[in-house]
Amino acid sequence: MRFTFSVRPAYNSTATVIFSEERIEDFEEVLRKDDRTSYGQRFRSFIDFEVYIGLGKAGLIPTFKVSKVILDEQREWWKDQHAAVSLDESEARVLYTGLRKLEVFLSGILESNPDQATRLTAIQNDLERVTGLIDYYQSHGQSLDERSASVKSLTMLKAAALCEIIEREQRRNGQPRVVAKALSDEIYEIVRLLRSETFLEVPLPDWMRDYIAFSEQVKSGSVVVDLREGAVAFERASVPSALFLSSTCIDLIDLREGLARFLEGKGIIVVRSEDPRFHDGSQGHPHDVCLRKVDETPSFLLVVDREAGSEYAGTQSKYQGFTITHAETMRAREDTSKKLHCFIRNDVWLCYDVWVQNGRRTDFAYKGLNNRVFVLLDYVVSQNLWWMPFFHLEDLKTKVAARLGI
C-alpha cells in the first residue's frame, strides 16, 4: 500500500509526496517515542527531504534554502568507506562545475595565506583531491563514474553539488516566478542526487560554511572569479574610480543627488547628466553625449523606477525606438570590460513579475508605472545582468556600498 499526499494551491502546480505503508508506520513510531537517537534523526531527515523535494519541485517553497538544511544535517557519517559512483551526463556536468568553483576557493585560501602553509595541510590535500577529480572528468570522456570511490572523493563531490545548489539559490532570489520555478527544479534535482545511497552518509568538509561566505562575496561583487579553462583565480574587486549614473532624472532628482553625494564621499567620481560640467565642450545631440560618457566611464550604475524616461533622439539608428536610459544600458553592455550594477525599485520588479506571468500583455496597466520600464527590465533579464531590488534611498546606499566594496 502507498500513501500519496498532495497539495493543490489554486495558482500553482500540484505537489505530490508518496510514502509506502511501511515508511508511514515506522515514522509514526519515531514520532510516538519522540526518538532522538541516530536512527530517529536519520528517519526524520528522510521524511523531511522527501517533503522538501515534493514542495520544491512544485515551486511552493521558493525562498526556502535547502542548502542550509543539508549543511546542518546531523548523522553518523561514513569514516572509511567506498561506494560506486554512477552519474548521467547532466549530473556529472553539474558536479564538475561545482568542483571548478571549489578549486578557485581552495586555491585562493592557499595563495592568500602563504605563511600558513604548514597549518593548511588539510586544505592543500582537499585541493589536490578536487583537482584530481577535475582531471579525471576531463580524461574520462566527461565522466565521474567510479566503481569504488573513497569517502574523501565522495565528500568533495558532495561539496561540489552543494556549491551548485547555493549558486542557484542565490540566482533565484527576486527572479520572476517562472524563472524561480526553473531554478527550483534544478535545485531539487541536485538534492535528489544527494539523497541517493552514494552520498547520503557522506560528510561535508569543515570549510563548507566558509565557502558559503565566499560565494556571497562573489555575488556582491567584492570578489571577482575567473573560471575560464586553464585560468583559476579570484581577486578582490577594485573600487571604481568613476561610474556613470543612469536613470530617469526629473522623477528621481532627490535620489540621484543623495546617491551621488554618498558615492563622492567615498572618493568615487559620479558622472551624471545634471552635472553642469557634463556637456562642457561636447558636440552633437545631448543623448549621443550621454553614450560617449558611458564609453568613457569604467563602471555603470543603473537605477530603475516607475518612469521610463524620454525616447532616444540621437543619431545612432540601433538605439532608436528605445528610451535614453535603455540606450545607455545597451551601450554599457556592449563593452565587456565594463562593470554593470543594476538596482530596481522593489515594487516595480513585482509589477514586472506580474506582467510576465500575464503573458506580457500590451494592455497591462498599473497606476503610476510606465509600461516601457518593462521593456528595459526584459533587457536586464535577457542579458543576465547583475541586479538587486531596493526600497528607498538609504537601502539603495547600503546595497550599492556592498556591491562596490566601499
N, C-alpha and C positions, 0 to 999 in steps of 0.2 A: 504494500500500500504506500502511496505517496501523498504528501500534503502540499498543496500549492497555495501560496499566499500572494495575492495580487493587490496592487494599489492603482486605482484608476482616477487620477485627477482630471478635471474637465479640460484642462488646457495642455495636456502633455500626453506622452505615450504611457502605456501600462508597464509598471514594474512587477516582475514576477520572480518569486523565490521558491524553490522546490526542495523539500526535505523528505527523506524516507521515514517510515514509521519508526524504525529503529533509532534514527537520529533524534527524532522528537522525544521518544521515550527516554533516551539517555540524557538529553538536555533537561527534561523535566526533573530527572533525578539529581542532576547537578544543581539546579535551582532550588529544589526542595531541601537539599542538605546544605545549601549555600557553600558548596565545595570550593575552597580556595587553594587546594593542592595544585601541583603542576598539571595533573590530569584535568582538573576543573578549569584552570586558566586556559589550557590548550583547547578544551572543548568550547568554552565561551568564545575564544578567538575564532574558531572555525565558523561558528554560527554568525558572529559579528561580520566577518568578511563576506560571507555569502549574502548577507543583507546589504552591506556596503556596495558590493558589485551589482546586485539587482537594482538598487535605487540609483546608483551612479550611472549605470548604462542607460537608465531611463531619463536621466537629466534632472532627477528630483532633489539632489543634494549638490547644487552647482558650486557652492563655496566651501564645501567640506574638504579638508586637507587629509586625504588618506595617507599621505607620506608621513605625517606626524604619528598616526596610529601604528604604521609599520615600524617607525623608528623607536617608539615607546614600548613595543611589544615585549613581554617577558615570557621566556620559556626556557626549558633545558636544552641549550644549543649543542649541536654536534661539536666535539673537540677533535676527534681523529677519525674521520670517516671519508669514504669515497662514494661518489654517485655518478651515474651516467647522465650526460648532458645531450639532449636531442631537441633541437630547435628548428622551426621552419625559417625560411629566408627572412621574413619580416622581423621575427623575434631576434634573430642573430644580428640584423642590422641595427635594431634598437639598442641592443647591448653594446655593440661596437661603438655606436655614437656616444653612449654613456661612458665607456672606457676611455674614449678620447678626452672627454671632459675631466675624468679623474686624472689622466696623465698630465693635463695642464695644471690642475690643482696641486697634485703632489710634487711636480717639478718646481712649481712656484714656491712651495714651502722650503724646499731644499736650497733653491737659488737665493731666497731671501734671508736665509739663516746659515751662511757658510761656516760660521764659527761654532755652530751647534751640531756639526756633522756626527760626532760620537753619540750624541743624545737622540739623534733622529734616525738611528739604525732601522727601527721598525718602519718608518716612513719610506726609507730607501728600499727596504725589502718589498713593501707593498707596491712601490713604483715599478720595481723590476717585475713583479708578478703581473701588474697591469700591462706594461709594455710587452711582456711575453705573450699575453692573451691577444693583444693587438696584432703582433707579428703572426700568431697562429691563425687568426682570422684572415689576414692578408695572404698567407701562404697556403691556406687550405680551401681555396675557392670560396672565400667569404662565408666560412662555416666555423662555428664554435663547438660542434659536436665532439664529444669525447666519451669513451667507454667508461673511464674511471677517473673522474676529476676529483682533486683533493678539496678539503674544506676551505683551504686558503684561496684556491682559484674560484670556488663557488661563492665565497664571501665577496671577492672583487666583482664577480658578475652580478651578484645581488645588489651591491652598491651602485653599479652602473645602471641597473634597472631603476633603482630609486632616484638616481640623478635625472633620468628621463621623466619620471613621474613628477618630480619637483619642477622641472622646466616647463612642463605642460600646465601644471597648477598655476605657475606664475603668469604664463601667457593667457590663461583662461580668465583671469581677473578683469572684470569690466568689459569683456567682449560681448557682442550681440548674442542672443540666446542660441541661435543656430550654430555659431562658431564655438561657443562654450560647450554645447552638446557634442560637437565633433571631437573637441579636445577631451571631454569626459570619456567618450567612447575609447579613445586611445589610452587614457589613464587606466581605465578598469580592465582593458585587455592586458596591460602590463601587470596590474595587480593579480589578475588570474594566473599569469605565468609564475609570479612569486608565491602563489598558494599551491603550486604543484609540489609533489614529493621531492623534486630535485632541490628546491630552495627553501622549503618550509622550515626545516630545522637548522638552517644556516644562519650564523650571527652576522650582524653588520659590523664594519670596522669601527673602532673607538672614535676616529676622527670624522665620522659622518655628520655630526652636528656642526663641526667647523666648516664642512663643505657647504651646508645649507646657508651659513652666514656669508660665505664666499659667493655663492650663487646670487644672493640678494644684492651684493655689491656689484656684481656683473650687470644685473638687471637695472640698478640705479644709474649705471654708467660710471661709477667711481673706479671700476676695474675694466680694462679692455682685454678681451680674449682673442687670440689668433689661433684658429683651428684649421688653417689650411694644411693640405697634405705636406708633410715634411717640416712644418713650422709649428712648434708647440710652445706657446709663451703667454704670459699675462703681465700687464703693467698697469700702474696707476694712471688713470686718465688725467691729462693735464687740464688745469682750469683754463678756459678760453680767454685770450686777451681781449677779444671783442666778439659781440654777437649781434645779429640782425633781429630786431623785434618785429614780427609780422602779426598783424591782427587788423580788424576794423578799428578806426580811430575815434570817430566822434562819440560813439556809444561807450567806448572803453577808455576815455581820456584820463579818468582818475586812476584806473587800474594800471594803465601803461605808465603813467607818471610815477605811481608808487613802486611798481616793479623796477623801473629804470633807476630810480634813486637807490633802491635796495642793492641792485647789482653794481652800480657805480661806487657805492660804499664799500664793496668787496674788491674794487680795483678793476672791474670789467667795463670796457667801453661799450655802451649800448648805442647801436646805430638805429635811428628811428626817424620816420618821415616828418614828424612835427618839430624836430630839432631845427632851429634857424639856419644851422650850417649845412643841413642835409643836401640842399640843392645849390650850394655855392659853386659857381663856375661850371655847373653841369649843363650840357647841351641836350636837346631833344625833349620828347614828351616826358612829363613827370613820372609816368608809370614805367618807362624804359629806364629812367634814372634809378628807380627802385630796384629793377632787375640787376643793373650794374652794381649797385650797392650790395645786393645779395652775393654777387660773384666775388666782391672784394672782401667780404667778411667771413672769417673761418667757421663760425657757428651760426646756427639759425634756430630761433625760438618762435614757435607758432602758438598763438592763443586763440582758441575758437569759442565764440559765444553765440548769441542768438541772431545777430545781424550777419549778412553775407558780404556787405560792402559793395563798392561800385565796380562796374564791369571794366575789365582791362581795355584801355583805349590807345595803347601804344602801337608801334609799327610792326611787331613780330606776329605773324599770322598764326603760329602754332598756339598762342595763348588767347587768341580771340574766342569769345564765347564763354570765357571763364572770368571770375572776379579777379581783381588785382591780388587779393590775398591768396587765392588758389594759384594764380600765375607765379607768385613769389615762391610758394611751396614747391611747385613743379620745377622751377629754376634751381632751387636749392637741391632737390633730389637728383638733378642731372649731374651734379658734382659729387662723385662717390667718396671723395676725401672729406666732404663737409659733414660736420656733426649736426644732426637734426633732433630737436626736442619739441614734442607736441603736447600741449596741455588743453584739455577740453572741459568746458563747464559741465558739471555732473548732470544737471537736468537736461542739457542739450543732448548729451550722449544717450540718456534714457529715451528721449524722444526719437532719436535716430534709431535706436534699437526697435522701438515700436513701429517706426516707418518700414524698417527692413522686414519685420515679422508680418507686416500687412502688404507685402509684395511691392514695396516702393511705389505706392500709388501716387499719381500726379495730383490727385485732389486731396491728399492728406493735408490737414491744416492743424496747427497748434498755435494758440494765441501768443502773439509777440515773437514768433520764431519764423525766420525766413527759410523756406524750403531749399534754397540754394546752398545753405550750410550743409545739407545732407550730401550734396554732390562733392563738396570738399572732404567730408568725413569718409565717403566712399573711396576717395583717392588715398587718404591716410591709411585706411584698412587694406586696400588692394596692394599698396606698395609696402605693406608690413612695416610702416614707420613706428618707431617707439612713441608711445603716448601714455598719458596719465590723466585721470579726471581731477578737477579741483572744485572747491565750493565757494571760496571767496579769496580776497587778495592775500590775507595772512596765510591761508592754506597754500595758495599758489607760491608765495615766497619760500615756505618751508620745503615744498616739493621741488622747486627749481634749485634750491640750495643743495638738496640731497642729490639731485640729478647731476649737477655740475661739480659736486665735491667741494663746495666752498663753506 
